[in-house]
Amino acid sequence: MLDRLESSVNQIKRFTADASHELRGPLTFARTVAEIALKDPGTDAASRAAFQDIVDEAAKAAIMLEEMLTLARADAAPANLVRMPVDLALIVREVCKATQPRAAEQGLHLSLVTNTATASILGDAAALKRLVWILLDNAIKYSKPNGTIRVRLNLLADRATVEVEDDGIGIAPADLPLIFDRFYRADPSRGLVEGNDLGLAIAQWIAETHKAQLAVQSEPWHGSVFQLTFPRLSALEVPSADSTIGLELLVENRSVGGNSQQSPAVQ
């Protein structure tokens, strides 16, 4: 019975992965046709609006399929990331810089404060960029207008921590244990924000594969703090107590504009 159950679960995992992969082709084709139609000067206004809706929805669906495929692959091979020495501080700075335009569009103040210039850990650089970006994307989505997002990177004797704090709508206590579940959306106020609710599940998987802990603290209408804790590459690497302390990067822009779905610089 256990063998049959395991076989059934594996079939579901393969189906999810195969379906996500196969649907990308037709979806890309539909989006391409709509984009070509938009470039046709003879397209009337009503058709142009319809084609633009197709392009926008296809882009959202493509992101969801890619995230479903990521999670299906994670289920099939939980530890399939190749980890090697990487600089977590560099990754965090790059993601913050790439996220700056989107934060600016939302009129948000994004700041990064760190006590070290480098933070060596074992990891997959691309996956870590995606992890940090997911947390920043989540903070941007749920921040209040003209709000503040604070990113903190600290290097300690045996670990490195990354915190992403926002002053947005927060999460109810009853929802906190479920926030990393797939497709889980908390209270109705969070439902006003577009998304497929797979990002935090992917973030949790990436953290687990890096032997890191991902935790959250939140208070409704007072914001949330997501904290990542990584084991250091070497506990003997203790940061010096001079020039690295107090290093600060401020990214500030308060011009309000549109909204983008995903930052291609950190995919």
Phi and psi in degrees as a GROMACS rama.xvg file:
@    title "Ramachandran Plot"
@    xaxis  label "Phi"
@    yaxis  label "Psi"
@TYPE xy
-64.9173  -37.431  LEU-2
-63.3348  -43.0877  ASP-3
-65.8464  -38.2266  ARG-4
-64.6242  -44.1938  LEU-5
-63.2499  -39.4614  GLU-6
-63.6499  -40.812  SER-7
-64.9722  -42.5872  SER-8
-63.263  -42.4547  VAL-9
-63.8812  -36.7084  ASN-10
-64.1516  -40.034  GLN-11
-63.9122  -42.2908  ILE-12
-62.2626  -44.1237  LYS-13
-65.152  -39.4593  ARG-14
-62.8263  -43.727  PHE-15
-60.9613  -44.6268  THR-16
-65.5397  -45.9815  ALA-17
-64.7841  -43.6241  ASP-18
-63.7504  -43.5626  ALA-19
-61.5555  -41.0959  SER-20
-67.906  -46.4908  HIS-21
-69.8473  -29.7028  GLU-22
-74.5395  -18.0525  LEU-23
-64.6996  -35.474  ARG-24
-62.2404  -58.3309  GLY-25
-59.1262  -36.3912  PRO-26
-65.9876  -42.645  LEU-27
-63.7504  -39.7714  THR-28
-62.6085  -46.4853  PHE-29
-61.1011  -41.8576  ALA-30
-65.5887  -40.6599  ARG-31
-64.2271  -43.1541  THR-32
-60.319  -43.6412  VAL-33
-64.4826  -39.5765  ALA-34
-66.5983  -38.0422  GLU-35
-64.7615  -42.4646  ILE-36
-61.584  -35.2519  ALA-37
-66.4921  -27.6954  LEU-38
-81.7293  -10.7915  LYS-39
-76.3256  116.087  ASP-40
-63.538  -17.5118  PRO-41
-84.7865  -3.34852  GLY-42
-71.4193  127.853  THR-43
-72.9058  167.527  ASP-44
-62.4976  -43.1368  ALA-45
-64.6582  -42.7529  ALA-46
-66.7533  -37.8252  SER-47
-61.5774  -42.003  ARG-48
-63.4908  -40.742  ALA-49
-65.4313  -43.0167  ALA-50
-64.5121  -37.2412  PHE-51
-65.0697  -38.2727  GLN-52
-61.8111  -39.9682  ASP-53
-63.3846  -44.6729  ILE-54
-60.6457  -46.3061  VAL-55
-64.232  -46.1208  ASP-56
-69.7023  -34.5397  GLU-57
-64.8384  -36.519  ALA-58
-64.6449  -42.301  ALA-59
-64.9324  -43.0006  LYS-60
-65.0581  -35.992  ALA-61
-63.712  -40.1974  ALA-62
-63.4647  -43.6345  ILE-63
-63.9592  -43.3216  MET-64
-62.4729  -41.0766  LEU-65
-63.9024  -38.9238  GLU-66
-71.2932  -37.4162  GLU-67
-62.7196  -40.4851  MET-68
-65.9997  -39.2361  LEU-69
-60.4248  -45.8059  THR-70
-69.8012  -35.5004  LEU-71
-64.1525  -41.3178  ALA-72
-66.4296  -36.3489  ARG-73
-64.0586  -38.4877  ALA-74
-65.8549  -38.4565  ASP-75
-73.2442  -35.3421  ALA-76
-141.479  82.6924  ALA-77
-56.4137  -27.1002  PRO-78
-120.941  47.4932  ALA-79
-91.2231  7.6349  ASN-80
-87.6529  135.527  LEU-81
-88.4328  116.689  VAL-82
-100.896  135.942  ARG-83
-144.984  167.642  MET-84
-59.1145  126.02  PRO-85
-136.965  160.551  VAL-86
-98.6967  103.637  ASP-87
-63.1866  -35.0873  LEU-88
-62.5293  -42.6186  ALA-89
-63.8925  -42.289  LEU-90
-62.0534  -45.2229  ILE-91
-63.3501  -42.3842  VAL-92
-63.2311  -42.564  ARG-93
-63.4483  -42.5043  GLU-94
-67.6663  -40.1839  VAL-95
-61.8799  -42.4981  CYS-96
-63.7662  -41.6218  LYS-97
-68.1221  -28.8341  ALA-98
-83.4889  -14.3149  THR-99
-52.2576  -47.3559  GLN-100
-59.9401  -39.6291  PRO-101
-68.4136  -40.7215  ARG-102
-61.2055  -40.0764  ALA-103
-62.8798  -40.3387  ALA-104
-60.2024  -32.5818  GLU-105
-89.4235  1.769  GLN-106
69.5033  31.1363  GLY-107
-102.619  150.241  LEU-108
-99.5281  116.923  HIS-109
-111.758  123.608  LEU-110
-127.78  146.699  SER-111
-125.054  124.474  LEU-112
-125.833  131.351  VAL-113
-141.099  153.155  THR-114
-101.136  11.5849  ASN-115
-150.275  151.178  THR-116
-85.68  -24.8084  ALA-117
-138.398  155.084  THR-118
-150.183  97.9268  ALA-119
-83.6292  125.509  SER-120
-137.854  169.17  ILE-121
-89.9714  126.198  LEU-122
-171.998  173.527  GLY-123
-100.747  113.969  ASP-124
-58.7115  -44.5053  ALA-125
-63.788  -42.4835  ALA-126
-66.7075  -38.5862  ALA-127
-66.5544  -37.219  LEU-128
-61.2942  -42.4341  LYS-129
-64.8775  -39.0192  ARG-130
-61.6398  -50.4759  LEU-131
-65.0494  -38.9754  VAL-132
-63.9073  -39.3227  TRP-133
-59.0688  -43.3219  ILE-134
-66.7942  -39.226  LEU-135
-68.8982  -40.8202  LEU-136
-60.3851  -41.9098  ASP-137
-63.4372  -42.0965  ASN-138
-64.0212  -40.2003  ALA-139
-65.1146  -43.2236  ILE-140
-59.9254  -40.0193  LYS-141
-105.548  12.2798  TYR-142
-79.5697  153.199  SER-143
-78.3661  158.04  LYS-144
-54.7368  137.828  PRO-145
59.0721  28.7467  ASN-146
-81.8181  -177.411  GLY-147
-125.091  134.962  THR-148
-117.467  123.496  ILE-149
-112.673  126.315  ARG-150
-111.287  127.389  VAL-151
-123.9  129.796  ARG-152
-119.55  121.51  LEU-153
-127.408  135.394  ASN-154
-106.334  120.301  LEU-155
-111.963  -177.396  LEU-156
-60.1442  -40.025  ALA-157
-124.962  5.67732  ASP-158
-156.804  163.115  ARG-159
-123.101  136.379  ALA-160
-122.381  143.739  THR-161
-125.921  126.967  VAL-162
-119.779  136.312  GLU-163
-121.584  113.183  VAL-164
-117.651  135.307  GLU-165
-126.749  164.426  ASP-166
-112.88  38.9441  ASP-167
-88.0413  -145.543  GLY-168
-79.1121  -14.0817  ILE-169
73.2161  -176.071  GLY-170
-133.285  135.18  ILE-171
-67.4852  147.114  ALA-172
-54.2858  -37.5435  PRO-173
-66.949  -23.9986  ALA-174
-89.0389  -19.5423  ASP-175
-56.5375  -42.9045  LEU-176
-66.3646  -15.3015  PRO-177
-109.132  0.204441  LEU-178
-64.4898  -23.1694  ILE-179
-95.4406  3.6879  PHE-180
-74.6408  149.695  ASP-181
-69.4627  136.346  ARG-182
62.6308  13.2811  PHE-183
-84.3075  129.162  TYR-184
-123.31  133.508  ARG-185
-74.7721  -136.721  ALA-186
-65.5696  164.113  ASP-187
-56.5081  -29.8211  PRO-188
-63.9507  -33.635  SER-189
-75.236  -21.9796  ARG-190
-70.1176  -13.5128  GLY-191
-72.9652  -14.8456  LEU-192
-92.8575  132.229  VAL-193
-69.5467  146.002  GLU-194
158.689  164.833  GLY-195
-106.588  0.502445  ASN-196
61.4935  34.8263  ASP-197
-109.095  -15.451  LEU-198
-58.3643  -48.2587  GLY-199
-69.0279  -29.9991  LEU-200
-65.2066  -40.1646  ALA-201
-66.5241  -41.1733  ILE-202
-59.0708  -42.1433  ALA-203
-63.4209  -42.3745  GLN-204
-62.9122  -45.1705  TRP-205
-62.1639  -42.1237  ILE-206
-60.7769  -45.4019  ALA-207
-62.1574  -40.3988  GLU-208
-67.7121  -19.2822  THR-209
-98.873  12.4688  HIS-210
54.9946  34.5732  LYS-211
-106.188  160.224  ALA-212
-108.147  132.407  GLN-213
-117.236  118.021  LEU-214
-128.882  162.015  ALA-215
-139.404  141.357  VAL-216
-125.955  137.762  GLN-217
-156.01  154.151  SER-218
-136.158  128.09  GLU-219
-52.8297  128.753  PRO-220
67.6689  10.936  TRP-221
-125.852  5.69588  HIS-222
100.732  176.985  GLY-223
-136.1  154.053  SER-224
-129.244  117.01  VAL-225
-100.406  128.707  PHE-226
-122.351  129.45  GLN-227
-108.081  133.359  LEU-228
-124.482  116.336  THR-229
-108.681  142.786  PHE-230
-71.0578  138.44  PRO-231
-70.0499  154.964  ARG-232
-61.7989  -38.2531  LEU-233
-145.91  124.592  SER-234
-67.8043  -10.8724  ALA-235
-83.0285  -13.0701  LEU-236
-83.0101  91.0418  GLU-237
-99.4212  126.201  VAL-238
-63.8302  143.733  PRO-239
-68.6093  158.616  SER-240
-97.8088  26.3783  ALA-241
-114.846  -102.464  ASP-242
-71.4809  -18.907  SER-243
-77.9132  -20.8528  THR-244
-74.9943  129.474  ILE-245
88.3111  7.8451  GLY-246
-59.0585  130.32  LEU-247
-137.851  137.226  GLU-248
-121.94  121.789  LEU-249
-109.941  127.659  LEU-250
-117.527  108.379  VAL-251
-132.827  128.908  GLU-252
-157.12  134.346  ASN-253
-123.295  16.7597  ARG-254
-75.9309  132.259  SER-255
-95.6768  132.279  VAL-256
-145.723  -144.789  GLY-257
-82.0424  -163.341  GLY-258
-136.129  128.887  ASN-259
-103.941  160.51  SER-260
-89.0129  -39.2996  GLN-261
-154.933  145.239  GLN-262
-90.6562  110.623  SER-263
-66.4827  -19.0312  PRO-264
-68.7  -18.0253  ALA-265
-121.01  16.1727  VAL-266
